[in-house]
Every structure is written in structure tokens, then in C-alpha cells.
Amino acid sequence: MGNNKSTLNTQNEEYQGRKYLNEENSYTPPNNFTEIDLQQEIYYHFKLIFDENYSAPVREYLENGCKVLDLGCGIGIWVCELATKFPNSNFMGVDMMPVYPSEIKPVNAEFVKSNILKGLPFKDNEFDYVHTAQMNTYFKNEEWINKVVSKLNKFIKVIPELVRVTKPRGWIEFCEADTCLIDAGPNSTRLFNGLSQSLFNLGINPRCITLMKKWLQSRSDIMNITESTKLIPLGVWDSAIGKHNFMLYLNYVKLRKPRIINGLNISEDECSKLMELTYAEFSSTEYEGKFTVTRIFGQKFNNQIK
């Protein structure tokens, strides 16, 4: 977390009612950790390191009342928290998988199943604020940019479609972790490289956030582009939150073990051994592993659809 290392620096620290550190000042993951658990943990973690659910200058919009879209809403936690906090605004969550709440939700929150690559079910210039996070493992580079129409099918690209549904003077925000580890041990680095390689094999760039600013700058209808990056510690070398981070990281890779096996072309036993060695590296002060999380946002300033 770079210069934010003091954010969690006491034992039994809680955030939003969620305990991150136990009596031994280390993170204890829940039993039977699931993908939904992971989504929730990552959400609260991103919120914690940035001190808020968003970084774009939209507080006044939210307080006065506006329309908000969350692409890839997952379990809907981002939508529900902000809808509760800002009752004057209306929130819409979109995801291809309907794991979001269908009944118990704020009255100003709605969810819809939709595939953005086939076009969102919203009119032009509908939302004041468009948000998306944790989507770096879902789209290929060419699916993020450049709207294309074929004779047989209409292919909509992510960024142009998000711009289309954003009102002039509205804001678009992206939040992603970079999958490249910094100063980590050789086994930790190899483990995550295996996950990255499996995605590259599918044509997906898990480091798309490193290109996002350039993609937005290439458009003539987006201005005031701003980038905010946080350096996140992994391992016991950072006693405040690095312990929690490396356990969350290990749960992340455990849920993606088949991808790692594929990316590294190794056996399941070899992968398990690699995870054990990674745990040992993160449990040692020999390495000071880190990764980055970045938020990038920009403002639409005309009706052009590109």
C-alpha cells in the first residue's frame, strides 16, 4: 500500500464490520472460501486502500441525484452500498451472470443480466456516472476498443459502449489490479505468471489497466483523464496489511488453480508444491512483494460516439 501502510496497523482491526486481523495480527480466511467470498473481500480491500468506493469527482452528482451504471456488478455489493449511501440517486448493475440480489436490495438499485459485447439495453446519454472494476480477465484488448460491425453479427466494444450510454459531462471510471508482481520471490512470481499466461493463451491481456489511459486518450470525446495508483504490499514484511494481502492473494490463485496448471503446463501436484513455496516466500521477510491497483477516470464532453 506504499505510503498508506498505516491504514490497518492495529490488532483486531475491523472495516465495515469485517475483521481483517486476528489476535496474532494475521489474516484468517474463512473455511470453504468461494468466488463470491473473493469478490466481497476484493471489493472491501479496494475501497479501503482508496478510502472510498470511487475516485471520480462525482460526490455532488450522487448527493444531488443522478443515474449510475456499474458494469460487471457481480454480487452487487458496490451498487447496494452506494445506493444506500446516496438515496437521491438511482443505480443500475449489469452482469452476464445473475449472482446479484434479486429481491433484497435498496429501492433505488436495480440489476439486469446483459452482455456488453452485444450492446447494453440502455439509450444513448443515459448515465451520469459509469463504473467498472475487476474486469481485466474477461475482455480481449480488441474487445475493449474500436466498435466493429460485421455482416453476420454486431460486435460492440466495451469502451465505446460505455461512452455511448454516458451523458455529456458524465464520468467513466475503471478500477483494476495489475497482475505483474513487484519484488516478489521467484516462486510467487512464477505462480502468478502462470495465471497470466493462461489468460494470454485465450487472447486476454490481464494487464489491460496499463493500457487504459492510452485508450481513453485516443478518443476525442473524453477529457480530464486522471490516473491514481496504489502500491499494495504482499507478505509479512509489511506487518500492517501485507499479511492479509498475501492470504487473500493465495485464496485468489487457489480458486484459479486449473488456469495456473494450464498456463505453466505442470501437474496438479507440481502446482500445489508451487503454492506451498509461494506461501513460504510471503511468510518470510526475505522478499518485499507488491502489486499495484489503479483507478482511471475521464469525463465525456460531447455526444460523439466513436
Beta strands, then each sheet from edge to edge (+ up, - down):
strand 1: 14-15
strand 2: 18-19
strand 3: 67-71
strand 4: 90-95
strand 5: 109-113
strand 6: 127-133
strand 7: 148-149
strand 8: 154-155
strand 9: 166-177
strand 10: 222-234
strand 11: 289-300
sheet 1: 1+ 2-
sheet 2: 5+ 4+ 3+ 6+ 9+ 11- 10+
sheet 3: 7+ 8-
end
